Amino acid sequence: MKSWTMAAAIVVVMGLSGSPALADGPPANLKPSKVDGAGLNVMDLEAQKAWFSTRLGMNLINTIKAPDGSPREYIMGYGGGPDAAIVALLKSPQRQPGPNAMGRIILGVPNAKGLADWLKTQGVDSRQVIPNVAYFVADPEGNTIELYTAPPQK
């Protein structure tokens, strides 16, 4: 009798499908509240750090070192506060040429067209996606960066 009761309890907990019941999300005190940033596996860590700094104005926030003391990852961003978004550039020996598998990094900018035009003077081509709202550029390794200005509210 005890084993039947235990089996019934397992069926109730797991649902009729035989797998654990899925929640609608984590408990409120564990639920993520924001996306802090994105990470890119890169082939040339130093060149990528320089590009994100000189072309997009990001600052080096932190350096994560390998056991031998060399830089393994650079944390780049526009500020160091707890709400500041970051881009993590991770040196990856397995990284192949061409864009990463992720779609793109989206940067909120005050004037997407203005920044796209300025980047053109720096040798960085852009593609207009939505006039005055969204423009795509690529970093030296081919990763897509979206320059995004929220359209005016109607």
Backbone hydrogen bonds, N-H to C=O, Kabsch-Sander energy under -0.5 kcal/mol:
donor,donor_aa,acceptor,acceptor_aa,energy
5,T,1,M,-2.2
6,M,2,K,-2.4
7,A,3,S,-2.3
8,A,4,W,-2.3
9,A,5,T,-2.2
10,I,6,M,-2.2
11,V,7,A,-2.1
12,V,8,A,-2.2
13,V,9,A,-2.6
14,M,10,I,-2.9
15,G,11,V,-1.4
18,G,15,G,-1.1
19,S,14,M,-0.6
21,A,13,V,-1.1
30,L,27,P,-2.5
31,K,27,P,-1.3
36,D,34,K,-0.6
38,A,86,I,-1.6
40,L,88,A,-3.1
42,V,90,L,-3.0
45,L,43,M,-0.7
48,Q,44,D,-2.3
49,K,45,L,-2.3
50,A,46,E,-2.3
51,W,47,A,-2.3
52,F,48,Q,-2.7
53,S,49,K,-1.7
54,T,50,A,-3.1
55,R,51,W,-2.8
56,L,51,W,-0.8
57,G,53,S,-1.0
58,M,52,F,-2.2
59,N,77,G,-3.8
61,I,59,N,-0.7
61,I,75,I,-3.5
62,N,75,I,-1.4
64,I,73,E,-3.0
65,K,63,T,-0.5
66,A,70,S,-3.2
69,G,66,A,-2.6
72,R,64,I,-3.2
73,E,64,I,-1.9
74,Y,89,L,-2.4
75,I,62,N,-2.9
76,M,74,Y,-0.7
76,M,87,V,-2.9
77,G,59,N,-2.2
78,Y,85,A,-0.7
84,A,81,G,-1.4
86,I,36,D,-2.8
87,V,76,M,-2.5
88,A,38,A,-2.9
89,L,74,Y,-3.1
89,L,87,V,-0.6
90,L,40,L,-2.9
90,L,88,A,-0.6
91,K,72,R,-2.6
91,K,89,L,-0.5
92,S,42,V,-2.6
95,R,92,S,-1.5
105,I,144,T,-1.9
107,L,105,I,-0.6
107,L,146,E,-3.3
108,G,106,I,-0.5
109,V,107,L,-0.5
109,V,148,Y,-2.9
115,L,111,N,-2.5
116,A,112,A,-2.6
117,D,113,K,-2.7
118,W,114,G,-2.3
119,L,115,L,-3.0
120,K,116,A,-1.6
121,T,117,D,-1.1
121,T,118,W,-0.6
122,Q,118,W,-0.7
122,Q,119,L,-1.1
123,G,120,K,-1.6
124,V,119,L,-2.6
125,D,123,G,-0.6
127,R,136,F,-2.3
129,V,134,A,-2.9
130,I,134,A,-1.8
133,V,130,I,-2.6
134,A,130,I,-2.4
135,Y,147,L,-1.8
136,F,127,R,-2.8
137,V,145,I,-2.6
138,A,125,D,-0.5
139,D,143,N,-2.2
142,G,139,D,-2.3
145,I,137,V,-3.1
146,E,105,I,-3.5
147,L,135,Y,-3.2
147,L,145,I,-0.5
148,Y,107,L,-2.9
148,Y,146,E,-0.6
149,T,133,V,-2.7
